[in-house]
Amino acid sequence: MRVVIAEDSVLLREGLARLLADGGIETAESVGDGPSLVGAVERHEPDLAIVDVRMPPSNTDEGLRAALEVRARRPDFPILVLSQYVEERYAAELIGPGVGYLLKERISDVAEFLAAVRQVAAGGTVIDPEVVLQLLGRQRRGTPLETLSPREREVLALMAEGRSNTAIAARLSVKEGAVEKHISGIFAKLSLGQATDDHRRVLAVLAYLGR
């Protein structure tokens, strides 16, 4: 696997490259601003881009805008967004298949970070639990989500974090069959009947995050 890193901190760029190398992942190029990210993806055609939200010159949303430009040119291109803070507007704008959103503090758990990199590169969705909690806090009333039971909402929150049925079962200390039953209930209540299970999982997560 080959990746491009867009991060304005030289130390963090080098640290990420080292972590990835230790996990057998090559860094094709590391850059310090948004426009350079777009060019690096065009030059190297990597498997994934790891992008900081805030980069020069304004340190506001350059990374986000560059990520959106990359996705506009390559709609299915995998992107893992890293942020120092939970930025709800940014998270909601990019969430979807082949996209991850993690807080930078998660990088300290190397195994978890590398697993997220591989999952997003494979087309999965990985969302930081803290992002899930804050996005849940702004959900509006009057949506089908209100019909979910407390356990179904718990299962859906874990789905939003990118966890498999097996991982959800282990987290909740229940059998995998029980998780599958809850997920079927979620799909039914959210009217997600005409799609593959993988696609319905993504649609359910997007509904949960308020898209």
C-alpha positions as a LaTeX table, in Angstrom:
\begin{tabular}{lrrr}
\hline
Residue & $x$ (\AA) & $y$ (\AA) & $z$ (\AA) \\
\hline
Met1 & 0.00 & 0.00 & 0.00 \\
Arg2 & 1.18 & 3.53 & $-0.84$ \\
Val3 & $-0.09$ & 6.72 & 0.76 \\
Val4 & 0.30 & 10.49 & 0.50 \\
Ile5 & 0.43 & 12.55 & 3.72 \\
Ala6 & $-0.77$ & 16.18 & 3.91 \\
Glu7 & 0.22 & 17.70 & 7.26 \\
Asp8 & 1.82 & 21.08 & 7.97 \\
Ser9 & 3.77 & 19.89 & 11.01 \\
Val10 & 7.09 & 18.45 & 9.81 \\
Leu11 & 7.47 & 16.41 & 13.00 \\
Leu12 & 4.02 & 14.87 & 12.66 \\
Arg13 & 4.56 & 14.18 & 8.95 \\
Glu14 & 7.78 & 12.33 & 9.70 \\
Gly15 & 6.18 & 10.52 & 12.63 \\
Leu16 & 3.28 & 9.34 & 10.51 \\
Ala17 & 5.62 & 8.15 & 7.77 \\
Arg18 & 7.63 & 6.18 & 10.33 \\
Leu19 & 4.53 & 4.57 & 11.84 \\
Leu20 & 3.28 & 3.62 & 8.39 \\
Ala21 & 6.67 & 2.22 & 7.36 \\
Asp22 & 6.77 & 0.07 & 10.50 \\
Gly23 & 3.38 & $-1.29$ & 9.43 \\
Gly24 & 4.61 & $-2.09$ & 5.92 \\
Ile25 & 2.95 & 0.93 & 4.28 \\
Glu26 & 4.96 & 3.16 & 1.93 \\
Thr27 & 4.67 & 6.96 & 1.95 \\
Ala28 & 4.87 & 8.09 & $-1.68$ \\
Glu29 & 5.10 & 11.77 & $-0.70$ \\
Ser30 & 4.41 & 14.04 & 2.28 \\
Val31 & 3.31 & 17.66 & 1.77 \\
Gly32 & 2.53 & 20.66 & 3.96 \\
Asp33 & $-0.44$ & 22.35 & 2.29 \\
Gly34 & $-3.70$ & 21.57 & 0.50 \\
Pro35 & $-2.82$ & 22.38 & $-3.11$ \\
Ser36 & 0.29 & 20.20 & $-2.84$ \\
Leu37 & $-1.92$ & 17.30 & $-1.76$ \\
Val38 & $-3.94$ & 17.51 & $-4.97$ \\
Gly39 & $-0.75$ & 17.48 & $-7.04$ \\
Ala40 & 0.79 & 14.61 & $-5.07$ \\
Val41 & $-2.27$ & 12.42 & $-5.60$ \\
Glu42 & $-2.19$ & 13.15 & $-9.33$ \\
Arg43 & 1.53 & 12.33 & $-9.55$ \\
His44 & 1.66 & 9.16 & $-7.48$ \\
Glu45 & $-1.87$ & 7.72 & $-7.70$ \\
Pro46 & $-1.55$ & 6.29 & $-4.16$ \\
Asp47 & $-3.99$ & 3.98 & $-2.40$ \\
Leu48 & $-4.90$ & 6.53 & 0.27 \\
Ala49 & $-4.36$ & 10.14 & 1.38 \\
Ile50 & $-3.96$ & 11.07 & 5.04 \\
Val51 & $-5.05$ & 14.70 & 5.42 \\
Asp52 & $-4.96$ & 17.28 & 8.20 \\
Val53 & $-8.02$ & 19.57 & 8.18 \\
Arg54 & $-6.24$ & 22.80 & 9.10 \\
Met55 & $-3.22$ & 23.77 & 7.04 \\
Pro56 & $-1.53$ & 26.98 & 5.77 \\
Pro57 & $-2.01$ & 29.70 & 4.83 \\
Ser58 & $-5.13$ & 30.40 & 6.91 \\
Asn59 & $-5.04$ & 27.24 & 9.05 \\
Thr60 & $-8.80$ & 26.85 & 8.73 \\
Asp61 & $-10.12$ & 24.38 & 6.17 \\
Glu62 & $-7.43$ & 24.13 & 3.46 \\
Gly63 & $-7.00$ & 20.42 & 4.06 \\
Leu64 & $-10.72$ & 19.80 & 3.84 \\
Arg65 & $-11.07$ & 21.75 & 0.61 \\
Ala66 & $-8.13$ & 19.88 & $-0.90$ \\
Ala67 & $-9.65$ & 16.56 & 0.14 \\
Leu68 & $-12.97$ & 17.53 & $-1.46$ \\
Glu69 & $-11.14$ & 18.52 & $-4.67$ \\
Val70 & $-9.37$ & 15.16 & $-4.75$ \\
Arg71 & $-12.70$ & 13.37 & $-4.28$ \\
Ala72 & $-14.28$ & 15.50 & $-7.02$ \\
Arg73 & $-11.58$ & 14.33 & $-9.43$ \\
Arg74 & $-11.53$ & 10.78 & $-8.09$ \\
Pro75 & $-14.92$ & 10.07 & $-6.44$ \\
Asp76 & $-13.90$ & 6.74 & $-4.89$ \\
Phe77 & $-10.43$ & 7.80 & $-3.73$ \\
Pro78 & $-9.89$ & 6.82 & $-0.05$ \\
Ile79 & $-9.11$ & 9.64 & 2.38 \\
Leu80 & $-8.34$ & 9.51 & 6.09 \\
Val81 & $-8.90$ & 12.89 & 7.73 \\
Leu82 & $-7.00$ & 13.77 & 10.91 \\
Ser83 & $-8.02$ & 16.66 & 13.15 \\
Gln84 & $-6.94$ & 18.08 & 16.50 \\
Tyr85 & $-10.56$ & 18.83 & 17.37 \\
Val86 & $-14.02$ & 17.55 & 16.52 \\
Glu87 & $-15.18$ & 19.76 & 13.67 \\
Glu88 & $-18.76$ & 18.74 & 13.03 \\
Arg89 & $-19.32$ & 20.57 & 9.75 \\
Tyr90 & $-16.16$ & 19.09 & 8.27 \\
Ala91 & $-16.93$ & 15.58 & 9.49 \\
Ala92 & $-20.47$ & 15.56 & 8.06 \\
Glu93 & $-19.24$ & 16.88 & 4.70 \\
Leu94 & $-16.78$ & 14.06 & 4.05 \\
Ile95 & $-18.30$ & 11.02 & 5.77 \\
Gly96 & $-18.97$ & 8.13 & 3.39 \\
Pro97 & $-17.44$ & 4.99 & 1.85 \\
Gly98 & $-13.66$ & 5.14 & 1.67 \\
Val99 & $-13.40$ & 8.01 & 4.15 \\
Gly100 & $-12.23$ & 8.07 & 7.75 \\
Tyr101 & $-12.25$ & 10.83 & 10.36 \\
Leu102 & $-9.97$ & 10.42 & 13.38 \\
Leu103 & $-8.76$ & 12.72 & 16.10 \\
Lys104 & $-4.97$ & 12.99 & 16.13 \\
Glu105 & $-4.81$ & 11.54 & 19.64 \\
Arg106 & $-5.81$ & 8.18 & 18.14 \\
Ile107 & $-2.43$ & 7.99 & 16.42 \\
Ser108 & $-0.92$ & 7.09 & 19.80 \\
Asp109 & $-2.62$ & 3.70 & 19.48 \\
Val110 & $-0.49$ & 2.44 & 16.60 \\
Ala111 & $-2.41$ & $-0.78$ & 16.00 \\
Glu112 & $-5.75$ & 1.07 & 15.92 \\
Phe113 & $-4.36$ & 3.72 & 13.58 \\
Leu114 & $-2.89$ & 1.21 & 11.12 \\
Ala115 & $-6.13$ & $-0.78$ & 11.18 \\
Ala116 & $-8.04$ & 2.41 & 10.32 \\
Val117 & $-5.65$ & 3.17 & 7.45 \\
Arg118 & $-6.16$ & $-0.29$ & 5.95 \\
Gln119 & $-9.92$ & $-0.23$ & 6.46 \\
Val120 & $-10.37$ & 3.14 & 4.75 \\
Ala121 & $-8.03$ & 2.14 & 1.90 \\
Ala122 & $-10.24$ & $-0.91$ & 1.36 \\
Gly123 & $-13.30$ & 1.33 & 0.97 \\
Gly124 & $-14.52$ & 1.19 & 4.56 \\
Thr125 & $-15.69$ & 3.98 & 6.84 \\
Val126 & $-13.92$ & 4.72 & 10.13 \\
Ile127 & $-15.20$ & 7.46 & 12.43 \\
Asp128 & $-13.68$ & 8.50 & 15.74 \\
Pro129 & $-16.01$ & 7.66 & 18.66 \\
Glu130 & $-15.79$ & 11.25 & 19.92 \\
Val131 & $-16.93$ & 12.52 & 16.54 \\
Val132 & $-19.86$ & 10.11 & 16.67 \\
Leu133 & $-20.88$ & 11.38 & 20.11 \\
Gln134 & $-20.79$ & 15.04 & 19.10 \\
Leu135 & $-22.64$ & 14.49 & 15.84 \\
Leu136 & $-25.26$ & 12.49 & 17.73 \\
Gly137 & $-25.69$ & 15.44 & 20.07 \\
Arg138 & $-26.85$ & 17.70 & 17.23 \\
Gln139 & $-29.39$ & 15.33 & 15.69 \\
Arg140 & $-32.81$ & 16.86 & 15.22 \\
Arg141 & $-36.10$ & 15.45 & 16.41 \\
Gly142 & $-38.66$ & 13.97 & 14.06 \\
Thr143 & $-36.36$ & 11.52 & 12.26 \\
Pro144 & $-36.63$ & 7.73 & 11.87 \\
Leu145 & $-33.68$ & 7.44 & 14.25 \\
Glu146 & $-36.09$ & 8.17 & 17.09 \\
Thr147 & $-37.81$ & 4.84 & 16.42 \\
Leu148 & $-34.64$ & 2.88 & 17.21 \\
Ser149 & $-34.42$ & 1.13 & 20.56 \\
Pro150 & $-31.58$ & 2.06 & 22.94 \\
Arg151 & $-29.74$ & $-1.15$ & 22.00 \\
Glu152 & $-30.20$ & $-0.49$ & 18.27 \\
Arg153 & $-28.79$ & 3.01 & 18.71 \\
Glu154 & $-25.85$ & 1.52 & 20.59 \\
Val155 & $-25.22$ & $-0.96$ & 17.78 \\
Leu156 & $-25.53$ & 1.80 & 15.16 \\
Ala157 & $-23.03$ & 3.97 & 17.06 \\
Leu158 & $-20.51$ & 1.12 & 16.96 \\
Met159 & $-21.23$ & 0.60 & 13.26 \\
Ala160 & $-20.43$ & 4.28 & 12.76 \\
Glu161 & $-17.04$ & 3.68 & 14.33 \\
Gly162 & $-16.37$ & 1.12 & 11.59 \\
Arg163 & $-16.68$ & $-1.97$ & 13.79 \\
Ser164 & $-17.61$ & $-5.37$ & 12.35 \\
Asn165 & $-20.48$ & $-7.49$ & 13.68 \\
Thr166 & $-17.96$ & $-9.65$ & 15.54 \\
Ala167 & $-16.34$ & $-6.61$ & 17.16 \\
Ile168 & $-19.74$ & $-5.17$ & 18.12 \\
Ala169 & $-20.76$ & $-8.46$ & 19.71 \\
Ala170 & $-17.54$ & $-8.56$ & 21.73 \\
Arg171 & $-17.96$ & $-4.93$ & 22.82 \\
Leu172 & $-21.56$ & $-5.47$ & 23.98 \\
Ser173 & $-20.92$ & $-8.98$ & 25.38 \\
Val174 & $-23.67$ & $-10.53$ & 23.25 \\
Lys175 & $-23.79$ & $-13.20$ & 20.57 \\
Glu176 & $-23.12$ & $-12.21$ & 16.96 \\
Gly177 & $-26.59$ & $-13.43$ & 16.02 \\
Ala178 & $-28.09$ & $-10.85$ & 18.37 \\
Val179 & $-26.07$ & $-8.11$ & 16.66 \\
Glu180 & $-27.30$ & $-9.26$ & 13.25 \\
Lys181 & $-30.90$ & $-9.13$ & 14.54 \\
His182 & $-30.43$ & $-5.58$ & 15.80 \\
Ile183 & $-28.87$ & $-4.50$ & 12.50 \\
Ser184 & $-31.79$ & $-5.99$ & 10.56 \\
Gly185 & $-34.11$ & $-3.98$ & 12.81 \\
Ile186 & $-32.10$ & $-0.82$ & 12.12 \\
Phe187 & $-32.29$ & $-1.38$ & 8.35 \\
Ala188 & $-36.06$ & $-1.93$ & 8.55 \\
Lys189 & $-36.76$ & 1.16 & 10.69 \\
Leu190 & $-34.59$ & 3.35 & 8.46 \\
Ser191 & $-36.27$ & 1.90 & 5.32 \\
Leu192 & $-32.99$ & 0.55 & 3.91 \\
Gly193 & $-34.31$ & $-2.53$ & 2.19 \\
Gln194 & $-33.14$ & $-2.38$ & $-1.42$ \\
Ala195 & $-29.33$ & $-2.61$ & $-1.25$ \\
Thr196 & $-26.49$ & $-4.91$ & $-0.31$ \\
Asp197 & $-25.75$ & $-5.26$ & 3.40 \\
Asp198 & $-22.45$ & $-3.38$ & 3.03 \\
His199 & $-24.17$ & $-0.47$ & 1.27 \\
Arg200 & $-27.00$ & $-0.43$ & 3.80 \\
Arg201 & $-24.47$ & $-0.22$ & 6.64 \\
Val202 & $-23.01$ & 2.93 & 5.06 \\
Leu203 & $-26.48$ & 4.43 & 4.50 \\
Ala204 & $-27.43$ & 3.69 & 8.10 \\
Val205 & $-24.27$ & 5.36 & 9.37 \\
Leu206 & $-24.91$ & 8.42 & 7.19 \\
Ala207 & $-28.45$ & 8.66 & 8.55 \\
Tyr208 & $-27.06$ & 8.39 & 12.07 \\
Leu209 & $-24.62$ & 11.22 & 11.44 \\
Gly210 & $-27.34$ & 13.50 & 10.15 \\
Arg211 & $-26.52$ & 13.57 & 6.43 \\
\hline
\end{tabular}
